[in-house]
Amino acid sequence: MANKVVLPVKYPAITSWQWHATLFSILGEDENAKKWIYSNYIQLRCYNIEEYTTGDEILLCDMMPGSSAMKECPYLIFSLLTKPQIESYCGDVIDFIVKTIDLGGYVYGAFDEARMLCDVSVDYKFSHELFIYGYNMEEEIFYVGDFTFKDKYSYSTVSFEAVKRGFDALSAGEDHVFKDDYKGTRGLYVIQKNNENKYYDLDKVLIKRTLTEYLNSEDTKDHFRMMRNRFDDTIFGVDVYDALQRRVDKQLHKEEPDYDIRALHIAYDHKVLMLDRLKYLMANEVIPFDQTMLDEYAMVVDNMLTARNLLVRISITGDIEAGERITAYLKEAKEKEIAILGKVVDLL
C-alpha cells in the first residue's frame, strides 16, 4: 500500500450534475472518448419530480445519457459492489476505497454529507453522490470531487473518519443512487478507465437522428422502454425552453420564492457542450468550417449563461421584474439555436 495515491482527473467541461462531472473528470481530453461524447449528450429532457432531500417538487432537467452515462460509456469499466460485499472483502469501507484506488479504480456512490460535515448528531440526512479519486495515508484524507464542500463543483479533501460516517449513516432505502441499480441495496460503484483502445467511432447517423429528435421535441426515451418504465410528463428537445420559462415564472411569483437554478444550469451546460461539438465536427471535417455559425451559437451559450446568472441575481435582490429579461434571453436562444442546428442537420 502506497502512502499517497491520486488518480488523474481534469476539471470537467460541464458540472451541472455529479454524474456528468465525474465522467468528464475521469476522461478529460481523451481523443477516443470524445468520439462517444460528441455522438451523445444531444437530447435534452425534463420532468417534474419530488426532490429526495426536501420533498419539494422540482423540474429535473438533464441531457441524454443522464445518470446512467458512466455505465453506458465504452471507455469506463463500471462495477457495482454491495455493502455486504464491501464488508466481506475488506471489513471496512475505508480499506475498500484505499485498495480500490491502489488498483486504479475511482469510487462513486451516495454518502450522507450532512453527517460528513458535522460529527455530532443532526436531525436530517443529506444523501449526495461523492466522487473519490485519491488518498493520503499520513493525513488520513481522501481526495474528492463534489458540490457540497464549496460553493461550486470542486476538488477538495475529506477525512477518512468523515467518509466512514457518511457511508455508514445511510440505509439501503436512503441510497438514492444505488437502489435503482441493485434493487434497493446499499453499495458503491468502482470506475476504471478503459481508453487505451478505440471502441467507438464518431456516429454521424446517431448525431443527425438525435439532433432531429431534439429540434422536433421527439421522445428519445421511447427507444429505451425495455430498460425501465416511463414517466408520463417528460418534455424533450427545444420544448424544454418553454418548460424552463414556466418554472422561472412559477418561482418568481410564489409567495415565498424558492429559487432553483439547476434546470437553467444544465440547459447552459447543454449549449456549452453543443458548441464544443460543432467545433469538433468542423475540426474533423465532418461538416464544413463556418466561423459565422460558431459565433452565432456562442451567442446562444451567452444567452443561457446570462439567464442563469440573472436568476441567481434575482434570488439575492428579490427584483422579480428582472424576470422579463430572462424571458427575452430564453426566447432569443431558442430561435437562434433552432436555426443553427437545422443547418447542421442539413449538412450531416
C-alpha positions in Angstrom: 0.0 0.0 0.0 1.4 3.4 -1.0 1.5 6.4 1.3 -0.3 8.6 -1.2 -2.1 7.8 -4.5 -4.0 10.4 -6.5 -5.6 9.2 -9.8 -5.6 11.6 -12.7 -8.6 14.0 -13.0 -9.3 17.1 -15.1 -11.7 19.8 -14.1 -14.9 18.9 -16.1 -16.2 20.9 -19.0 -19.8 20.5 -17.6 -20.6 20.5 -13.9 -24.4 20.6 -13.7 -24.9 17.1 -12.1 -22.4 14.9 -10.2 -22.6 12.0 -12.7 -21.6 14.3 -15.6 -18.9 16.0 -13.6 -17.5 12.6 -12.6 -17.4 11.1 -16.1 -15.8 14.2 -17.6 -13.3 14.4 -14.7 -12.1 10.9 -15.4 -12.0 11.0 -19.2 -10.7 14.6 -19.5 -9.5 15.3 -23.0 -9.1 11.7 -24.2 -9.5 11.7 -28.0 -11.2 8.3 -28.2 -13.7 9.3 -25.5 -14.6 12.4 -27.5 -16.0 10.3 -30.3 -18.5 8.8 -27.9 -19.2 12.1 -26.0 -19.9 14.1 -29.2 -22.1 11.4 -30.6 -24.2 11.7 -27.4 -25.3 14.4 -25.0 -27.5 15.9 -27.7 -31.1 15.4 -26.5 -32.4 17.4 -23.5 -35.3 16.4 -21.4 -37.1 17.5 -18.2 -39.9 16.4 -15.9 -41.3 17.3 -12.5 -40.1 15.1 -9.7 -40.2 15.2 -5.9 -36.7 16.0 -4.6 -35.4 13.2 -2.4 -33.8 15.5 0.2 -36.6 18.1 0.7 -39.8 16.5 -0.7 -40.3 19.7 -2.8 -41.4 19.5 -6.4 -38.5 20.4 -8.8 -38.0 20.5 -12.5 -35.4 17.9 -13.1 -33.6 18.7 -16.4 -30.8 16.7 -17.9 -29.1 15.6 -21.1 -29.1 12.1 -22.5 -27.4 10.0 -21.4 -28.1 11.1 -17.8 -27.2 9.5 -14.6 -26.6 6.2 -16.4 -23.8 7.7 -18.6 -20.9 6.2 -16.7 -22.4 2.7 -17.1 -23.0 3.2 -20.8 -19.7 4.8 -21.7 -17.5 2.3 -23.6 -14.4 4.0 -22.1 -15.2 3.3 -18.5 -15.4 -0.1 -16.7 -18.2 0.1 -14.2 -18.5 -2.3 -11.3 -21.2 -2.4 -8.6 -20.3 -3.6 -5.1 -23.0 -4.1 -2.4 -22.3 -3.1 1.2 -22.2 -6.7 2.3 -19.6 -7.5 -0.4 -17.5 -4.5 0.7 -17.5 -5.6 4.3 -16.9 -9.2 3.4 -13.9 -8.4 1.1 -12.3 -5.7 3.2 -14.1 -5.4 6.5 -14.1 -1.6 6.4 -15.2 0.9 3.8 -12.0 2.9 4.2 -9.9 -0.1 3.5 -12.1 -0.9 0.5 -11.7 2.6 -1.0 -7.9 2.6 -0.5 -7.5 -0.8 -2.1 -9.7 0.2 -5.0 -7.6 3.3 -5.7 -4.4 1.3 -5.5 -5.8 -0.8 -8.3 -6.6 2.3 -10.4 -10.3 2.4 -9.6 -12.3 5.6 -8.8 -15.1 5.3 -6.2 -18.6 6.8 -6.6 -21.7 6.5 -4.5 -24.1 8.1 -2.1 -23.0 9.4 1.3 -24.8 11.3 4.0 -22.9 14.6 3.5 -24.7 16.3 6.4 -23.1 13.7 8.6 -19.7 14.2 6.9 -19.9 17.9 7.6 -20.8 17.6 11.2 -19.6 14.9 13.6 -22.4 15.4 16.1 -26.0 14.1 15.8 -28.1 16.0 13.3 -31.9 15.6 12.8 -31.7 15.3 9.0 -29.8 13.5 6.3 -28.4 14.8 3.0 -27.7 11.9 0.7 -25.5 13.0 -2.1 -23.1 11.5 -4.7 -19.4 11.6 -3.8 -16.6 11.0 -6.3 -13.3 9.8 -4.6 -10.1 9.7 -6.7 -7.2 9.5 -4.2 -6.0 9.2 -0.7 -3.2 10.3 1.7 -2.4 7.8 4.5 -0.3 10.2 6.6 -3.0 12.9 6.7 -5.8 10.3 6.6 -7.8 12.1 3.9 -9.5 11.2 0.6 -9.4 13.4 -2.5 -12.9 14.0 -3.7 -15.0 15.9 -6.3 -18.2 17.3 -5.0 -20.6 20.3 -4.9 -21.3 20.3 -1.2 -18.0 21.4 0.4 -17.5 24.6 -1.6 -19.8 26.9 -3.5 -19.4 25.1 -6.8 -18.1 21.8 -8.1 -14.6 21.5 -6.8 -11.8 19.1 -5.9 -11.1 19.0 -2.2 -10.3 16.7 0.7 -12.3 14.9 3.3 -11.1 12.9 6.3 -11.2 9.1 6.4 -13.5 9.4 9.5 -15.9 11.7 7.7 -16.2 9.4 4.7 -16.9 6.4 7.0 -19.5 8.4 8.9 -21.2 9.4 5.7 -21.2 5.9 4.3 -22.4 4.2 7.5 -25.2 6.7 8.1 -27.3 5.8 5.0 -29.6 2.8 4.9 -30.4 1.0 1.6 -33.6 2.9 1.2 -31.7 6.2 1.6 -29.1 5.3 -1.1 -30.9 7.1 -3.9 -28.1 6.2 -6.4 -27.5 2.5 -5.8 -31.1 1.3 -5.0 -32.3 1.8 -8.6 -29.4 -0.4 -10.0 -29.2 -3.0 -7.3 -32.9 -3.3 -6.3 -32.9 -1.5 -3.0 -29.4 -2.5 -1.9 -26.7 -0.2 -0.4 -23.3 -0.1 -2.1 -20.6 1.7 -4.0 -19.5 1.9 -7.7 -16.0 1.3 -8.8 -15.0 3.0 -12.1 -11.9 2.4 -14.1 -10.6 4.0 -17.4 -10.8 1.8 -20.4 -9.5 4.2 -23.1 -6.3 2.5 -24.4 -8.2 1.0 -27.4 -10.8 2.5 -29.7 -14.2 1.0 -29.0 -16.4 3.7 -30.6 -16.3 5.8 -33.7 -18.0 9.1 -34.2 -21.6 8.2 -35.1 -22.8 10.7 -37.7 -26.1 8.7 -38.1 -26.8 9.0 -34.4 -25.8 12.7 -34.3 -28.2 13.6 -37.1 -31.0 11.4 -35.8 -30.8 12.8 -32.3 -30.4 16.4 -33.4 -33.6 15.9 -35.5 -35.4 14.5 -32.4 -34.1 17.4 -30.4 -35.4 20.0 -32.9 -38.7 18.2 -33.2 -39.0 17.7 -29.4 -39.5 13.9 -30.0 -39.5 11.3 -27.3 -36.0 9.9 -27.5 -36.5 7.9 -24.2 -39.1 5.8 -26.0 -36.1 3.9 -27.6 -35.3 2.5 -24.2 -38.6 1.2 -22.9 -37.1 -2.2 -22.5 -34.9 -0.9 -19.7 -37.5 0.8 -17.4 -41.0 2.2 -17.3 -41.6 5.7 -18.4 -42.6 8.9 -16.8 -45.7 10.4 -18.4 -44.8 14.1 -18.2 -41.3 14.1 -19.8 -40.6 17.1 -22.1 -38.0 16.7 -24.8 -35.8 18.9 -27.1 -36.4 22.6 -27.7 -39.8 22.4 -25.8 -37.5 22.3 -22.7 -37.1 26.1 -23.2 -40.8 26.6 -22.6 -40.7 24.3 -19.5 -37.8 26.4 -18.2 -39.8 29.6 -18.7 -42.8 28.2 -16.9 -40.6 27.1 -14.0 -39.0 30.5 -13.7 -42.4 32.2 -13.8 -43.6 29.9 -11.0 -40.6 30.6 -8.9 -40.8 34.4 -9.3 -44.5 34.6 -8.4 -44.6 32.3 -5.4 -45.5 34.0 -2.1 -42.2 32.7 -0.7 -39.9 32.1 -3.7 -37.5 29.2 -3.5 -35.1 29.8 -6.4 -33.6 26.7 -8.0 -31.1 27.4 -10.8 -30.3 23.8 -11.6 -32.6 23.4 -14.6 -31.2 26.6 -16.2 -27.7 25.5 -15.4 -28.0 22.1 -17.1 -29.5 23.9 -20.1 -26.5 26.2 -20.2 -24.1 23.2 -19.9 -26.0 21.6 -22.9 -25.2 24.7 -25.0 -21.5 24.6 -23.9 -21.2 21.0 -25.0 -23.1 21.6 -28.2 -20.7 24.4 -29.2 -17.7 22.1 -28.4 -19.4 19.5 -30.6 -19.8 21.9 -33.5 -16.1 22.9 -33.2 -15.1 19.2 -33.1 -17.2 18.3 -36.2 -15.7 21.2 -38.1 -12.1 20.4 -37.0 -12.5 16.8 -38.2 -14.2 17.9 -41.5 -17.5 16.2 -40.7 -19.2 19.5 -41.6 -17.5 22.5 -43.3 -15.8 25.1 -41.1 -18.1 28.1 -40.6 -16.9 30.8 -38.2 -20.2 32.6 -38.5 -22.1 29.6 -37.3 -19.8 29.2 -34.3 -20.1 32.9 -33.5 -23.9 32.7 -33.6 -24.0 29.6 -31.5 -21.7 31.3 -29.0 -24.5 33.8 -28.6 -26.9 31.0 -27.6 -24.4 30.0 -25.0 -24.1 33.5 -23.7 -27.9 34.0 -23.6 -28.3 30.9 -21.4 -25.4 31.9 -19.1 -26.9 35.3 -18.7 -30.4 33.9 -18.0 -29.0 31.6 -15.4 -26.9 34.3 -13.7 -29.9 36.7 -13.8 -32.0 34.2 -11.8 -29.1 33.9 -9.3 -29.2 37.7 -9.0 -32.9 37.8 -8.5 -32.7 35.3 -5.8 -30.4 37.7 -3.9 -32.0 41.1 -4.7 -35.7 40.0 -4.9 -36.1 42.1 -8.1 -38.6 39.9 -9.8 -39.2 42.5 -12.5 -35.9 41.4 -14.0 -37.6 38.1 -14.8 -38.8 39.7 -18.1 -35.2 39.8 -19.2 -34.9 36.0 -18.6 -37.9 35.5 -20.9 -36.1 37.5 -23.6 -32.9 35.6 -23.3 -34.6 32.2 -23.5 -36.7 33.3 -26.5 -33.7 34.5 -28.4 -31.6 31.4 -27.5 -34.4 29.1 -28.7 -34.9 30.8 -32.0 -31.2 31.1 -32.8 -30.5 27.5 -31.8 -33.3 26.1 -33.9 -32.0 28.0 -37.0 -28.3 26.9 -36.5 -28.9 23.2 -35.6 -31.3 22.9 -38.6 -28.4 23.9 -40.8 -26.2 21.3 -39.1 -28.8 18.6 -39.8 -28.8 19.5 -43.4 -25.0 19.4 -43.6 -24.9 16.0 -42.0 
